[in-house]
Amino acid sequence: MIPDQDRPATPAGADKFDDEHYPGYTMGRAADMLGTTQGFLRSLDEAGLITPQRSDGGHRRYTRHQLRLAARARELVDHGTPIDAACRIITLEDQLHEAQRHNRSLESESGS
């Protein structure tokens, strides 16, 4: 059977599998995936590095993007960097990456 062209060929909600900003991970699952504690994730929230969304019941829900940031923070902390400094480093790395992406975009526009 050929799917209608007006409707997506994927089941409802399946597009969220590839969305790195979809809050699909509970705190327990996120901590398990990162090999860390839930307290560590809470400390990243308190430090302002990641702000998880909340479910209707008030439980923290993390995105894949946030898990990558948390993994980077854990790497820095495991090497002796204080958590506040690790969060600042990651924020600066993220800003640098965004500025580089913006510059590449401007260069490609001017070269066209």
C-alpha distance (Angstrom), angle and dihedral (degrees) to the residues before:
residue distance angle dihedral
M1 . . .
I2 3.80 . .
P3 3.82 113.3 .
D4 3.78 119.5 -123.4
Q5 3.78 112.1 -92.6
D6 3.83 90.4 -136.2
R7 3.78 93.2 59.6
P8 3.80 129.2 57.8
A9 3.80 115.6 -102.5
T10 3.83 90.7 -135.2
P11 3.80 124.5 81.9
A12 3.79 117.6 -99.1
G13 3.79 109.9 -75.3
A14 3.81 95.3 13.3
D15 3.80 90.3 113.9
K16 3.81 87.6 69.4
F17 3.82 90.3 71.4
D18 3.80 89.8 75.6
D19 3.81 96.9 37.4
E20 3.80 107.0 105.9
H21 3.81 89.8 -166.2
Y22 3.80 96.6 54.8
P23 3.83 109.7 111.9
G24 3.77 96.1 -129.2
Y25 3.80 102.7 143.0
T26 3.77 127.5 80.2
M27 3.78 119.6 -142.0
G28 3.79 92.2 -105.8
R29 3.80 93.0 50.1
A30 3.81 92.1 45.1
A31 3.81 92.0 50.8
D32 3.80 90.3 47.7
M33 3.81 92.6 49.8
L34 3.81 91.6 49.3
G35 3.79 95.0 42.6
T36 3.78 91.2 -124.9
T37 3.78 138.7 107.5
Q38 3.76 129.2 -88.5
G39 3.80 86.8 -119.9
F40 3.80 89.8 61.7
L41 3.81 89.9 54.6
R42 3.80 90.4 48.5
S43 3.80 89.4 51.3
L44 3.83 90.3 54.7
D45 3.79 88.3 52.7
E46 3.82 90.9 49.2
A47 3.82 90.4 48.5
G48 3.80 89.6 52.5
L49 3.81 97.3 -119.1
I50 3.78 95.2 118.9
T51 3.76 130.2 13.3
P52 3.78 109.4 -163.7
Q53 3.76 120.4 -151.2
R54 3.78 117.7 -114.8
S55 3.78 128.1 -123.4
D56 3.80 120.0 -131.8
G57 3.80 86.6 -92.8
G58 3.82 92.2 53.3
H59 3.80 97.0 -105.8
R60 3.80 119.3 144.1
R61 3.81 116.1 -106.7
Y62 3.81 121.4 -166.9
T63 3.79 133.0 -155.7
R64 3.79 126.3 -140.2
H65 3.80 88.7 -109.9
Q66 3.81 90.4 55.3
L67 3.80 90.5 47.8
R68 3.80 90.3 54.6
L69 3.82 89.8 52.2
A70 3.80 90.6 47.6
A71 3.81 90.8 49.6
R72 3.82 90.1 52.4
A73 3.81 90.1 48.7
R74 3.77 90.8 50.9
E75 3.80 90.5 50.4
L76 3.81 91.1 53.6
V77 3.80 93.8 44.2
D78 3.81 91.0 48.5
H79 3.82 87.4 56.7
G80 3.81 91.8 54.1
T81 3.81 102.7 -92.5
P82 3.82 113.0 141.5
I83 3.80 111.6 -114.0
D84 3.82 95.0 -115.5
A85 3.81 90.7 51.4
A86 3.82 91.0 46.0
C87 3.81 90.4 53.2
R88 3.81 91.0 49.6
I89 3.81 91.8 48.8
I90 3.79 91.5 50.9
T91 3.81 91.7 47.7
L92 3.80 90.4 51.9
E93 3.81 91.6 46.3
D94 3.79 89.3 51.7
Q95 3.82 92.1 49.2
L96 3.80 90.8 49.1
H97 3.80 91.6 49.5
E98 3.81 91.0 50.2
A99 3.83 91.9 48.3
Q100 3.81 90.7 50.1
R101 3.80 90.8 49.1
H102 3.80 90.2 49.7
N103 3.83 91.7 49.4
R104 3.81 91.6 50.8
S105 3.79 88.9 50.5
L106 3.80 91.5 51.6
E107 3.80 91.7 46.8
S108 3.79 92.5 51.6
E109 3.82 90.9 48.6
S110 3.81 92.8 51.0
G111 3.79 91.8 46.4
S112 3.80 92.7 55.5
